[in-house]
Amino acid sequence: MIRPAVAYTLIAAGANVLGAAAVTSRSRWSLSALDKMIALSAGFMISVALADLVPEAVKQHGESAGLMILAGYLLVHLTQHTVTPHFHFGEEVHHVTRAVSISALVGLLLHTFIDGVAIASGFEVRAELGLLVFIAILLHKLPEGLAISSLFLAAGSSRRRALAAGSALGVATVLGGLMTEYIEPLRSYGLALAAGVSIYVGASNLVPEFQGKKGWDLPASFFAGCGLYLLARKLVV
């Protein structure tokens, strides 16, 4: 029988593949709808990180949790915006070099591995927390798969390679969930690391994608994501 945490990481991984397939199959995406999805997922993810992951990490590790949360935040910044000079969520429409696409994939592989760790760590604490973490991660998985596959296409890679890149993110997610059970540091500090990663992805990756755009629909989507979190929390807790 598949453990709940593993089943949910498989579903999240499937969303990565679906996002990649949407690009490689030449499906036409509404950029407005994509922006709204990113804004919604940002609101939900930041809410889960600050209201659930951070307090739970502090409960587990006391003051030392802050260092692990910071480590998770810095790790994503290093891999996505220091080592990788060009990365953003959403479809890539400008030409990039192959080195840029590969470096972005490496950075996202670490991020998606922690996604799996976050889901598994949440379920280790309690099923309700695991479910909230899963929803937060699922909401940004499709834009994530779409981003990496479109980046590979912009670098001149084949559609097959672009789909493989999105699929690799899904594999990393599942591996993160599976390895959390067997690697003690991940099992002990996975939730704190996930808090830092979630704060970064929500506040430093997703929010900048829409905060400079005009109109009220994107801020409304962001606050709707926060409201959706509160509703989900009330239903599952």
N, C-alpha and C positions, 0 to 999 in steps of 0.2 A: 504494500500500500504506500502511495506517495505521501510524504509528510506535507502538511499544509504550507510550510515555508517554501519547500521546493516547488510545489504546484504553483504558488504565486510568483516565484521567480521565473518560472517557465512562461507564464502569461505575460509578465513584463518583458521578457526577452522576445516574445512573439510580436510585441508592439514595435520593438526596434526593427525587426524584419519587415513588418508591415509598412513602416515609414520609408524604409529603403526601397521596397517593392513599388511604392507609390511613385517614386521618382524614376526608377529604372524601367517601369512599364509605360512611361510617358504620360502618366495620368496628370491631368491639369488640376493644380491646387489653387484654391482661393487664398491669396496672400492675406486678405483681411481675416478670413477664418483662421488661418494659421497664427496670425498675430494674437487673435483673441484666445486661442488655445494656449499659447505661450503665457499670456497674461494671467489666465485662469490658473494654470499650473504653478506659476510663480506665487500667487496668493496662497494657494493650498500648501505648497512646499514650505514656504517661510513660516506659515502658521504651525505646521506640524513640528518643524525644527525648534522653534522658540517655545511653543507651549507644551510639547511632549518630549522631544529628544533631549534637549538641554536639561530640563529638570530631572529626567530619569537618569541621565549620565551623572549629574551632580549627586543624586541619591546613591548611585552605585559607588562612585569614586571620590566624592567630596571635592576639595579644592583642586586636586590633580586633574579632575575632569576638564577644567578649563584649558589645560595644556594640550590635551588630546583633541579637544574641539578646535583649538587653534592649529594644531598639526594637520587636521583634516582640511581646514580652510586653506592653509598655505600649500598643501600638497596639490590641490586642484589648481590653485593659481600658478604654481610652478609648471605643471604639465600642460595647462590649457592656454596660458597667456604669457609665459616666459620662454619655455622651451618651444612652444608652438606660437609663432608670431601672428597667425591669422586663423581665428576660429570664431564663429558665432552660430547661434541656433537659427534655424530657418534655411531656406533654399539659397545656395550659392549661385550667383549669376555672373560673376567675373572669373576670368581665367586665373588659375593659380598654378604653382609648380607642383610636381609630383612629391617633392620633399615636404611641402606644406601639407599635402593630403596625408602623407604617412605620419608626420609628426602629430597631426590632429587626431589621427586614429589611435596612436599610442597614448595620447593624453586622455582620450575618451574611454579607452579600454580600462585604464585605472579607475576612472569615474564610474563606469558601469559595473566594474568588479565591486566597488564599494556600495553601489546600489543593491547588489545581491546580498552583501554583508548586512546592510541596513534592514532589509526585509527579514532575513534570518534572525538578526539580533532583536528586532522588534517582537517577533514571535517567541523568542526565548524568554522575554520578560512577561508578555501576556498576549493572547490572541488579538485583543482589541487594538493594542498598539501596533502589532504587526500589520493589521489590516489598514490602519491609517497611513502607515509608512508606505505600504504597497500602493495605495491610491495616489499618494503624492508622487511616487516614482513613476507609476503608470502614465500619469497625465503628461509627463514630458518625454516619455520614451519614443512616441511617434515622431515629434519634431527632431529628436536626437538622431533617429535612424535616417530621417529625411536629410538632415544637415550633413552627415558624413557621406552619404551616397552621392549627394549633389556636389560635394566638395571633390570627390573622386572623379566625377564626370567632368567637372570644371578643370581638373588637372589632366584631362585627356585619357583617363582610364576607360576600359570597356564597361558596358552595363553589367556584365557578369562580375567584374571586379568590384564595382560599386555596390552591388547587392551583397557580395561576400563581405565587404567592409561593414555594412549594416548588420549582417548576420553575426559577425565577430563580436559586435557589441552585445548581442543577445547571449552568445556563448559565455562571455566574460561575466555577465550578470548571473547566469546559472552557476558558474564556477564559484563566484563570491558567496552565493547562498550555500553551496555544498561544503566549501572549505571552512566556513565559519564553525561548523560543528566539530571539526577535527583540529583546528589550529587554535591553541589556547589564547594567544594575544588577540586574535580576531574575536573570539567568543567573549573575552573580558572587556575589550575596549572598542568593539565594533560599533556600539551605539554612540559613543562619544565621537569617534571618527566620522560616523554617518551624520551626526549633528553639524559638524564643521563643513562637511561636503555639501549638505543640504542647504545650509545658509549661503554658501558661496554660489551654488548653482542657482538658487532662487533669487538672491539679491544682486549678485555680480554677473551672472550669465543671462538670466531670463529677463529681469526687470529692464536692463539697458536696451534690450531688443525692441521695447515698445514705449519707453518713457519719453522719448523725444518726439513721438509722432502726435499729430494734432487730433483733436476730437475727444469725446467723452466715452466712446465705446470701449477703448482699451483700459483706461482707469476703472471703468465700471466692471470690466471682466476681471481685473485684478482683485477688486474688493469682493466680487462675486466668488472668487476662489477662496478668499478668507471666510466668507459666509458659508460656502459649501463645506469647508473644514469644520466649522462650528456645528453645522447640521449633522455631518457624518460622525463627529465626536459624540454628539448627543444620542445618535442612533446606535452606535456600536459599544459605547462605554457603559 
